[in-house]
Amino acid sequence: RNQLRDISSILAALAAHVSDADKTPVFLAGDLNTPSHLDWSPAAAELHCGYAVPYPVTQKIEAAGLTDAYRQASPDPVADPANTWSPIYETYVYPIGTPEPMDRIDMIFFTPASAQVTDANTFVIGEPAQSPDHKGNQWPSDHKAVIADFVLK
């Protein structure tokens, strides 16, 4: 999978709408399968093995005129990492001894010219059992959801 190629196509299709966003809000939401440069910032490097990574997918979305709703509502990735991957792999350790990395890979972006985020959270129902014992979980996904409240301008 090539997330950068995919988001480039999506942003090209949205470009006319984003440029007209003062009249009609634009929202881009989903599982991007990539972390955010806003989460892997120098200030949050301690959470990521000492690394700050300028992830290009989220940088490209931001450069296209969209704003990350979660980071707008909760700008501190150290205090609030908002991991959405994964509520069922929180205790998973690979055979080589490293834990499954936890990250925010599910996001909502919006056009700030037409909307204002008032709140954003991650969401999961219940206390998900860890893999491989997750089949009976009430929550049907291996990701947490991201939800956000907006006021339209």
N, C-alpha and C positions, 0 to 999 in steps of 0.2 A: 504494500500500500504506500502511496506517495501523498501524504497529507498536504504538502506544500503545493503540489500540482492540483490536487482536488480543491483546496481553498482558493487557489488562483482562479479556477473556473467558476466557482460559486461567486466570488467577488466581482468577476467580470459581468456575470448575469445580474448582480445587484447594483452595479455602478450607477445606472441611470436613476434607480430608486433612491439610493443614498444621496445623490446630488439634489434630489427633489424632497428630501426628508423633512424640510421645514413645513411641508404640507401633509405628508403621510409618513408615519413612523416606520422604521425598518427594524426588524428583530432577526437575529441569527442565533439559533440555539441548537445544541446537540452535543453528542459525544465526538469530540475532535480527535481523540486518541493521541493527543500530544499535551504536555504540560504548557503552562503559560510563562512567558518571560516576566510577567508581573509577580509570579510566585517564586521563580528561581532568580530573584534579584540578589545583589550583593548583601543586602541586609538579611536575607533569609538563607544565605549559603550554609549556615550551621545545620539547617534542616535537610540539606542535600549534599552531604559528604564534603562540604567545603566548596561546592561549585555554585557559580552564578552562570546561568545559561540563557543567552538571548534567543529563545525559541522563535524561529522565523514565522511559523503559522500565525501565532497570536500577534506578532509584530506587524505582519502583513494586514491582518484584520484591523488593527488599530490605525495603521497608515491609510486604510481605505475609508476612515471616518467613523468607525464604530467603536463603542466604548464597552469595556468589560463590566457588566452589571454587578457582579459579585465584588470585584475589587473597587468599584465605585462606592458600594455600600460598606465594605469592610476592607479598607486599604492596607492593613498591616498583615502580610502573609506569615509573619512569625507568630503573632497573637492568634491568628485565625487562618490556618492553612487550607481549610475547607476541602479536605480530601474527598473525592468522589470515587476514586479507585482504591480499594474496593472493600466494601463492608463485609465481604465473605472471605477475603484473603488477608485480613489484618494480622493474623498469626502465622501465615504461610512462610516457611523457610525452604529455600531451594536446597537440593542435595549437597551443594558446595558450601552451605552454611550461611548464605546471605538471605536476608528477609526480602519478601516482595515489597518493592517500593510503593509507598502510598503517595498519591498525587491527585490534583484536581485536573481532570481531563474532560469534564463535562461543563459547558459554559453557556452563558447567555450574553450576547452582544446587542447593543441597541444604538440608535442614532440620537445623540444628545440634543440635536436641534429640535427634535419633536417629542422627546419623552424624558422624564426624569425618574431615576430609580429611587424608591423610597425605602426598600428593604430587600435583602437577598439572603437566602439560607440554603444549606444542603438539607436533604430530606430522605428519610428511609422509614418504613413502617416496622415497628418492633425492634428487637435485638437480634439481628441476623446471626444464625449459626454459621460457623466457619466451614469452608470447604474442607473435606468432601461431604460433610454432614449437612449441607444447605438445602437439600431437596424439599424439606418441609417448611422453609421460610415463608412467612407471609408476604415479604417483599419479593417480587418476581424477577428482579434484576441483579446482576453482579456489580452494578454501579449505584451510587446514591444519585438522587435527582438534584438539580439546582432549580430553585424556584425564586422568582423575583416579583416584587410589586412595583408598578410604575404609575406615574401620573402623566397623562398625555397633555402636551402643551397646546 
